[in-house]
């Protein structure tokens, strides 16, 4: 009993920390990056309110709306088993969840943090403070893609911006790039802050790029992360186009434009067509 109580406390603490991180991203990191890129970097590179300036400004706002929109949709879209399986009679290949004490369909897994079974559970996302499953997989993928594009876009301008004012200073600038946090103590100033933001820009871009490529490759194979441990072809693989539709919906080719675009999924996350059970 004591172990169960401690586990519940640890799970609750993790959920609280994840929600704090979620709020920090929305209300601190995003505004800081937006201010830095639009109010500091862009005016230093381009003439204010010139045609190129306005175009890049609009592109930045477009990416911002998509990042925040996909993040919010991803967090508040319910993809759990609750209320979605009781009407199904044919429960072949279903398993019983020991934690929920409830039958669950194929590809559904229990999440200890969310404390519920998730339809086609891919993984638990710390940034969304919830699991990525059948109904919010689209928003996670586009969230990582938009951040990756935004970081590449910003890095292009940030390199030009830094070139205008950074000084070699006997190689000390290299230390600032390698140890950006330590440089706050050694030489705190405007240059140090800018270097730190650009390094953070590079790291976030690298991380989200890896996430998107890894998960997109799984989607093309018709797999979710738990199924990726098996090197054999997925029994749910219906071809790259159908696999994309399974995640992004019938209007998969335009979902990148906005999280508000309605793109119905072909299934329900409960019933699955298995092409070959022997594979």
Secondary structure, DSSP 8 states (H G I E B T S, - for coil): -HHHHHHHHHHHHHHHHHHHHHHHIIIIIHHHHHHIIIIIIHHHHS-TTSHHHHHHHHHHHHHHHHHHHHHHHHHHS--BSTTSSTT----TT-EEETTTTEEE-TT-EEETTTTEEETT--EEETTTTEEE-TTTHHHHHHHHHHHHHHHHHHHHHHHHHHHHH---GGGHHHHHHHSTTHHHHHS-SHHHHHHHHHHHHHHHHHHHHHHHHHHHHHHHTT--GGGGGS-S--TT---HHHHHHHHH-TTTTTTTT-TTS----SS-SS----S-TT-
